[in-house]
Amino acid sequence: MEKFKAAMLLGSVGDALGYRNASKENSALGTKIREELKQIGGLDQLVLSPEKWPVSDNTIMHVATAEALTTGSGFGAATKAMCIGMRYWKPDRLETLIEVSIECGRMTHNHPTGFLGSLCTALFVSYAIQGKPLVQWGREMMKVVPLAEEYCKKTIRHMAEYQEHWFYFEAKWQFYLEERNITEGKENKAAFPENYDAEEREKTYRKWSSEGRGGRRGHDAPMIAYDALLGAGGNWTELCNRAMFHGGESGATGTIAGCLFGLLYGLNNIPKGLYQDLEHKEKLENLGEALYRLSTEEK
């Protein structure tokens, strides 16, 4: 239960941190952002208040989706799929997770790269709750993509037109898993370059993206969040450096990474100032509780 609440809160903390960065003209590059943080005494001294650190529509959409899932009132405009993974995390609900995440994704992004990103994010959340080792998430997700394709063939009329984009999503992820040397079952540690500082990460994120801005699309937003978790382990500050403070769409990558971190590690090592005055705090905690109850009571 506590981790579900932590997931909802830290998803929004990640959103606020990344959004403040992304809303600056052309979003300052990671290095510059960290220097500014140093001046105020680092993350430990930061207080996220709604006036200075508002959340973006990432959080608003996630709240709307979570409300729809917990009250059963259909699906609001949904771009955020973390709560879908929280609602249907059990392995025997995989089929429902596939259907709901794809349909939610299609409401706002009727394009495979978008709705497969929604599926990918929901799956990662379910894996976090199941306790699946982090290093396996990417390859496990790749095994689910064909099931999603079967579902889409039944429900989407112009599936043939999508084939190329579908291939793009899979190819990008396959390439990523090979780059980190975690495609095979026997690999249990991600391989990072010797030098992977802020500048190198910017270059890498741009390379993964389809338009030179990391985290803009459904394939690379969860990819950057996943990469940050693999690299940061349980270190929250390092996670922020990698997922919330970069020159791309850091609100999106920060939201996904924050939520997953909350599910894996809870709030124990998070500076209180980051969430005690967070916008929508109470609502986020209540939704975390409701998602926990619904998903665990289910037979």
Salt bridges, closest charged atoms under 4 A:
GLU2 OE2 - LYS5 NZ 3.81
GLU36 OE1 - LYS24 NZ 2.74
GLU67 OE2 - LYS283 NZ 3.43
GLU103 OE1 - ARG106 NH1 3.51
GLU140 OE1 - LYS132 NZ 3.87
GLU140 OE2 - LYS143 NZ 3.10
GLU179 OE2 - LYS207 NZ 2.97
GLU200 OE2 - LYS203 NZ 3.08
GLU211 OE2 - ARG216 NH1 3.41
GLU211 OE1 - ARG217 NH2 3.08
ASP227 OD1 - ARG180 NE 2.65
GLU238 OE2 - ARG242 NE 2.67
GLU249 OE1 - ARG213 NE 3.26
GLU249 OE1 - ARG216 NE 3.68
GLU279 OE2 - HIS280 NE2 3.73
GLU285 OE2 - LYS281 NZ 3.48
GLU289 OE2 - LYS5 NZ 3.28
GLU298 OE2 - ARG87 NH1 3.08
GLU298 OE2 - ARG93 NH1 2.60
